[in-house]
């Protein structure tokens, strides 16, 4: 077991990130939603200036190279305030994949490029079942097929696309404005930028291949683990934010002449949720440490973190909405936004069932 105590640098990073994200608050998400924007570009520019976009990019390329545990710290604080940004897709997944393949991620660190991961083709996460065709043509390829659930899909300037070539699954780095590529926005409940993509004869050169032809999961596998850990951290922050909002309401709302937080039944439910959040926080801290220390053997830690975070976030928002009563379902109160984001975040990069299955399989292998 790796040490779970935050380092001094991580504590400083958490404090700075919390102050920044709390200043924006859920009001920022409301403003983005009402304006029909994918995210607040000015807020993202500030994150880039603070080095967040380069958290996993080498210092030789202008990044801060703080590591996966630090990326999780940032994601957790964004989750507390429901900050929408390209952080997960670009700064974590794309930066990890490019770095693993020996490609430059400088454009991510300086904010001149944002990435989306074009992976899912059905309602469930299944990268090995990718059917999109990458047909060889001269020294390049022609991509044909569709991707169903692409986070940051309408706003990204570049796409990481997994497709099936004759040699096997291959990862491509594609300009999002390529001829033959169409992007249709999906109206998901969390008010974030998601899209369905259609590739109709999109041309890619050999230089667009990330890593080796047929070796797409070599670069993408570590990036997926990083993304799974970081969305888990966001879900943890979401849980903490929902819990704080709910306990604050319990201390203010009165029924029968008493604040409802004095009712023992509600106290028990709040205590149970607090305990679940603490256990999940430990699982996510461990996943971040494993990704930093031994990334090729972090599968179990990451899947455990994602499974726990999905369940904890679901519990946090259900309890939050129920304890708020009828107003919890109204747009006026922020708790509903937490519920919507929890539902989408729990599905992305593998739901509870997928990761619980992975944990069971990996534990079985270890026992054998």
N, C-alpha and C positions, 0 to 999 in steps of 0.2 A: 504493500500500500504506500503510495506516495504521500508526502506531507501535504496536509490540507490547510495549513495556516497561511493566510495571505502574507506576501512579502511586503516590505515597506513601500516599494514602488507600486505594487498593486493597490495598497490602501490609498496612496496619494492619487493614483489614477481614478479609483472609485469615487473619491471625494470630489475631484474636479468634474468627472463625468456626471455625477449626481446633480451638482449645482447647475451645470449646463442644461441637462435634460429637464430638470424640474422648472427651470426658467421658461422653457418652451411649453411644457405641460401637454395635457390632452387637448388643450385649446388649439395647439398647432395642427393636430390631426383633424380636428373639426374644420379648421380653415382650409387645409389641403383638400378635404373631401368636398366642402362647399364650393371651392373654386374649380373642382374637377381636375386637379393636378395629381401627378403620381407621387410627388413629395415636395417639400419645401427646398428649392434649389439653393436659396441663400443659407439656410440652415446646414445643408450638406456642404456648402463651400466653407463654412466655419469648421465643420468636422474635419475636412481635408486640411485646413490650415493648422489644426491642432494635432495633426499626424495620425488621426484615426483611420483614414483610408489606407495608410501604409503600415498598419499595425503588424502585418505579416509579410511585408516587403523588405528586402535587404537594405541596409544603410547605404550600400554602394549604388543603389538605385533611387535614393531619396526617401526610403521608408524609415520607419522607426524600429521595425523588427523586434517588437516587444513580446511576441509569442502568443500561443493559443490561449493560455490562461488569461492573459491580458485582454485578448479579443472577447473572451467570455464576460469579463468584467464590464466592458463597454456595452455589449449586447444586453446584459442584465439591466443596466441603468436605462438603456433605451426602452426596454420592455416595461419598466416601471411607469414610464410616461407615454408609452405607445408611440414613440417617435418613428415615423416612416422615413426610410432612406435606402440607398443601394448598398448599405454596409454588408449585409449577409452575402448577397450575390457577388459583389465586386471585391470588397476588401478581404473577405474570408474565402469563399469558394474559388473564385477566379484566380485570386492571387496565389492561393495554395497550389492549384492545378498548374498554372504557368511556371511557378517556381520549381515545382517537382519535375517539370519537363525541361528545365533549363532555359526558359524563355523570359524575356524581360516583363516585369510588372510595374515599371516606372510610371506608365501612363495611369495606372490605378492609383498609385501613391500621390501623384500630383493633381489628380482629379480631372485630367483631360479625357479619360475614358471611364465609362461605367459598363459593367457586364451583366448579362442575364444568363442563367443556365437553362438551355433548351434540352430537357431530358425526358420528362414524363410524356407518355403517349396515350395512357389510359387514365382511369380515375385513381389508380393506385401506383405507388412507387415500385418500379421494377426495371432497373437499368439493364439487367442481363437480357430482358425480353425486348430490347429496342429493335424496332422493325424498319425505321427510316433507312432508305437505301442510299449508299454512297457508291455510285457506279463509276468505275475508272474510265477516264476519257483523256487520252494522251498522257501528259505528265500530271494531270490533276484528277478531279472528281466532279460528279454532278449529284447534288443532293435532292432527293425527292421524298416527300412524306409530310407528316404533321407532328406538332408537339402541342399537348393539350393544356398544360398548366405551368406557365412560365412566369415566375416572379420577376418583376421589373421588366416585363416583356415589351411594353410599349415605349419605355423611356431609355433603355440601354442603348449605348452606341455600338456595342459589340456583343456577340453571342458565343458561348461555348456550346457546341452542338455535338451530341453523341449520335453516330449513325453506323450502320452495318455495311462495311466494305467486304469484298470477297475474302480478304485475309482476317476478317473479324471486326469487332467493335472498334471504332476509331473516333477520336475526339478532334473537332475542328474549331478554329478561332475565326469567326466570320463577321464581316461588317454587317451591321443590322440594316443597312440601306441597300443591301445587295439586290440585284435584279432577280425577280422571280420569288422574292420573299414577301409575304403579306403578314401583317400583325393586326389581330382583332382583339380589342380590349374585352376582358371578362369582368362582369359586374359581380364581384364576390362581396360577402357580407362585411369584410374587414376594411373596406374602402381603400385598399392598397392597389398597387399597380400589378395586375396579372393579365396575361394575354394568351390567346391561342395563336400559334404560328403555323403557316403553311408554306412549304418549300416546293416550288415547281421548277425544277431544273436549275437550282442555284449552283453556280460554278464555284469551285474551291481549288486552289493550287496546292502543290505539295508543301509550300511554305506555310499554308494554313493548318496543316496537321500538327496537333499538339502531342509531342512524343513520337511514337512509332505507329505506322499503319497496322491495325489489328491489335494495338496495345492501348486502346483508349482508357481502359479502367486502371492502368498503371498510374497514370497521372490523375485521373478523376477519382479513383478510390480514396486516396488521402484527402482530397478536397471535399468529397462527400462526408467523410467522417468529421472533418473540421466544421462543415456546415451544420451537420446534425448536432454537434456539441454546442454550437453557437446559437442555433434556434432553440435548443434546450435552455440555454442561459437566458435568452429573451423570454421564454415561457416562465422561467423562474421569477424574473423581474416582474412580469405581468402578474404572477400569483402574489408577489409581495405587495405590488401596487393595489391590487384588488382587495387584499386582506387589510391593508391600511385604510382604504376607503370604507370598507365595511365596518371595521372596529370603530372608526371615527363616527360613523352613522349610529352605531349601537350606543355610543356615549352621549348622543344628542337627542335622538328620537324618543319621545315619551308616549307611553300608553298606560292607562289606568293610574295616572299620576306618578309614574316611575319611568326612568330611562330604561329602555328595553335591554340594555346591556347588563342590567341587574338581574335579569331572568336567568336562572341556572341552566336551563336547557340551551339557551343561546351561548352561554359561556362555555359549555361543554363542546359545542360545535366549533366555536372559535379556537379553543385549545387544541382540538383535534387537527384543525387546518394548520395551525401554527407548527405543530409537530411534523406534519407531512412536509411542509415547506422546508423545515430545517434538515430533514433527511434528504430531500431532493437537492438542497444546496450542497450537501456533502458529496453527493453523486456527481454533480456537475463540476465541482472543484476538482474531484479526482479525474474526471474525463479531461479537463484542461491540462492537468499535470501530466497525464499519460501521453497526450498528444505532443507535449513539449519534450518529454523524456524518451518515449518509445513509441512513436506514431504508428509504426507498422504492427504493433501489438495492442492497439487501443480500441479494437472493435468492441470488446465486451464492455469496457468502461463507457464508451460512447452510446451504445445501444441501451445500456442500463439507464444512463442519464436521460435519453430521449423518451424512453418508456415512462420513467418516473415523472419527468417534467410535463408530459402530455396529460397524465392522470391528475397530477397535482393542480395544474392550471384549470382543468375541467372542474375539479372539486372547488377551487377557489372562486371561480366565476359563478358556479351554480349556487354556492352558499351566499355569495355576495348579492346576487339578484334576489334570492329568496328572502334574505334578511332585510333587504331594502323594501320588500313588499311590492305592491303594484307599480310604484314609481321606478323600480329597477328596470322595467321594460320600456321606459320612455326615453326618447332622445335627449331629454333635458338632463338626465343624469349620466355621468360618464361610465358607470359600471357596465352598461350594455356594450360599450365599445370594447371593454376588456373581454367580455364573453365572445364577441364576434371574432376578435383576433385570436383568442385561445382556440377556437374551433378550426380556423385555417392553419394556424401554426402547428397544431397537433397532427394534421394530415401531411404537411410538407416534409419531404425527405424521409418518409416512412412513418406510419401511424403507430399507435400503441401495439396493435397486433403484430405488425412486422417486427418491431424491435423486441417485444417480449419473446417472440419466436426465435430471434437471433440470440437473445440472452440464454434461452433454454438450450439451443443447439451448441453454443460456445461453452456453456457450463458442462454439457454432456461430453464434449470433446476433452475438456480439461479433466473430468472425472475418469474418462477412459484411459 
